[in-house]
Amino acid sequence: MAAPDWRVRRAVADDLGSLTVLGRANQLVHARLDTRIPALGHDEVRRSYLSYLTHGFVVIAEHEDGEAFGLLAARMQHEPPLLHICDAFVARSKRRQGVLRAMIALTLPWGERAGATGVTVDWLAMNPVSSEVWVELGFAPIFVTARTGLKELRAKVGG
């Protein structure tokens, strides 16, 4: 089997531009799949990834020439200590090539050093690709996170 034409590495501050572009692409996919999810602007996505870089662990997947095509952002969640995968994205052309697994493998030691006893991930229920991938990796839903608008809920409960 030939070596992949890509690599994964821990992202650094200089990667913020690429992370923002990839993160926004991922976020726009979510917004298209579920109209309740607002399409965030460039600056909002940039701030999110700056926070992940500062307080978490971010992996970038890139071609040999340095062009980024994937990311994974994680942070620690406490009580109990869990490694939480906040965001993951792999360009369609690179899916099913082991990229996500490689990004997770690079992230796990960071979580272990921080005391993680397990791993959590959230994915959009309306995204069948994400559902298939995460279940295939052994994740099983425990809680259901549901969303409604403040105005809609206020109309139902009063106040």
C-alpha positions as CSV (number, residue, x, y, z in Angstrom):
1,M,0.0,0.0,0.0
2,A,1.4,3.4,-1.0
3,A,2.0,6.0,1.6
4,P,-0.7,8.7,1.8
5,D,-0.1,12.0,0.0
6,W,-1.1,13.9,3.1
7,R,-0.1,14.4,6.7
8,V,-1.6,15.5,10.0
9,R,0.0,17.7,12.5
10,R,-0.8,19.8,15.5
11,A,-2.0,23.2,14.3
12,V,-0.3,26.4,15.3
13,A,-1.2,30.1,15.2
14,D,0.0,30.5,11.7
15,D,-2.7,28.0,10.6
16,L,-5.5,30.2,11.8
17,G,-6.4,31.3,8.3
18,S,-6.7,27.8,6.9
19,L,-8.6,26.6,10.0
20,T,-11.0,29.5,9.6
21,V,-11.7,28.6,5.9
22,L,-12.2,24.9,6.7
23,G,-14.2,25.6,9.9
24,R,-16.5,28.0,8.0
25,A,-17.0,25.4,5.2
26,N,-18.0,22.8,7.8
27,Q,-20.3,25.3,9.6
28,L,-22.0,26.2,6.3
29,V,-22.6,22.5,5.6
30,H,-24.4,22.3,9.0
31,A,-26.4,25.5,8.3
32,R,-27.6,24.0,4.9
33,L,-28.6,20.7,6.5
34,D,-30.5,22.4,9.4
35,T,-31.8,25.9,8.9
36,R,-32.0,26.4,12.7
37,I,-28.2,26.7,12.7
38,P,-27.1,30.2,11.8
39,A,-24.5,30.7,9.2
40,L,-21.6,32.2,11.1
41,G,-19.4,34.8,9.6
42,H,-15.7,34.6,9.0
43,D,-14.8,36.6,12.2
44,E,-17.0,34.4,14.4
45,V,-15.4,31.2,13.1
46,R,-11.9,32.7,13.4
47,R,-12.5,33.6,17.1
48,S,-13.7,30.0,17.7
49,Y,-10.6,28.5,16.2
50,L,-8.3,31.0,18.0
51,S,-9.9,29.8,21.3
52,Y,-9.4,26.2,20.3
53,L,-5.8,26.9,19.5
54,T,-5.3,28.7,22.8
55,H,-7.2,26.4,25.2
56,G,-7.5,23.1,23.3
57,F,-5.8,20.9,20.8
58,V,-6.3,21.4,17.0
59,V,-5.1,19.1,14.3
60,I,-4.8,20.1,10.6
61,A,-4.7,17.7,7.7
62,E,-2.8,18.8,4.7
63,H,-1.5,17.7,1.3
64,E,2.3,17.4,0.9
65,D,2.3,20.9,-0.5
66,G,0.8,22.3,2.7
67,E,-2.7,22.9,1.4
68,A,-5.1,22.2,4.2
69,F,-8.1,19.9,3.7
70,G,-9.1,18.7,7.2
71,L,-9.2,19.7,10.8
72,L,-10.1,18.4,14.2
73,A,-10.6,20.7,17.3
74,A,-10.8,19.3,20.8
75,R,-10.8,20.5,24.4
76,M,-11.0,19.1,27.8
77,Q,-14.3,18.8,29.6
78,H,-14.2,18.3,33.4
79,E,-16.4,16.4,35.8
80,P,-15.7,13.7,34.7
81,P,-12.6,14.5,32.7
82,L,-13.4,13.8,29.1
83,L,-11.7,14.7,25.8
84,H,-14.4,16.5,23.8
85,I,-14.1,16.6,20.0
86,C,-15.7,20.0,19.2
87,D,-15.3,20.0,15.5
88,A,-14.1,17.7,12.7
89,F,-14.0,18.2,9.0
90,V,-12.4,16.3,6.1
91,A,-12.8,17.5,2.5
92,R,-15.1,15.2,0.5
93,S,-12.2,14.2,-1.8
94,K,-10.1,12.9,1.1
95,R,-12.8,10.9,3.0
96,R,-12.5,7.2,3.6
97,Q,-8.7,7.4,3.5
98,G,-8.0,7.3,7.2
99,V,-7.6,11.1,7.7
100,L,-10.1,11.4,10.6
101,R,-8.6,8.4,12.3
102,A,-5.1,9.9,12.0
103,M,-6.3,13.2,13.4
104,I,-8.0,11.5,16.4
105,A,-4.8,9.3,17.0
106,L,-2.7,12.5,17.2
107,T,-5.2,14.1,19.6
108,L,-5.6,11.2,22.1
109,P,-2.2,11.5,23.8
110,W,-3.0,15.2,24.6
111,G,-6.3,14.1,26.2
112,E,-4.6,11.3,28.1
113,R,-2.0,13.7,29.5
114,A,-4.8,16.0,30.6
115,G,-6.4,13.2,32.5
116,A,-9.2,12.2,30.1
117,T,-11.1,9.0,31.0
118,G,-13.2,9.0,27.8
119,V,-14.0,10.8,24.6
120,T,-17.2,12.7,23.6
121,V,-18.3,14.2,20.3
122,D,-21.3,16.1,19.1
123,W,-22.5,15.7,15.5
124,L,-25.4,17.1,13.6
125,A,-28.2,14.5,13.7
126,M,-29.3,15.5,10.2
127,N,-25.8,14.7,8.8
128,P,-25.9,11.0,7.8
129,V,-22.2,11.0,6.9
130,S,-21.2,12.2,10.3
131,S,-23.6,9.8,12.0
132,E,-22.1,6.8,10.1
133,V,-18.5,7.8,10.8
134,W,-18.9,8.4,14.5
135,V,-21.0,5.3,15.2
136,E,-18.4,3.3,13.1
137,L,-15.7,4.6,15.5
138,G,-17.7,3.3,18.5
139,F,-19.6,6.4,19.7
140,A,-23.2,5.8,20.8
141,P,-25.6,8.6,21.6
142,I,-26.4,9.1,25.3
143,F,-28.1,12.4,25.5
144,V,-30.2,14.2,22.9
145,T,-29.6,17.9,22.4
146,A,-32.6,19.6,21.1
147,R,-32.9,23.2,19.9
148,T,-35.7,25.8,19.5
149,G,-35.9,29.5,19.2
150,L,-36.4,31.7,22.3
151,K,-39.5,33.4,20.6
152,E,-41.0,30.0,19.7
153,L,-40.5,28.6,23.2
154,R,-41.9,31.9,24.8
155,A,-45.0,31.5,22.7
156,K,-45.6,28.1,24.1
157,V,-44.8,28.7,27.8
158,G,-45.7,32.4,28.1
159,G,-43.9,35.0,30.1
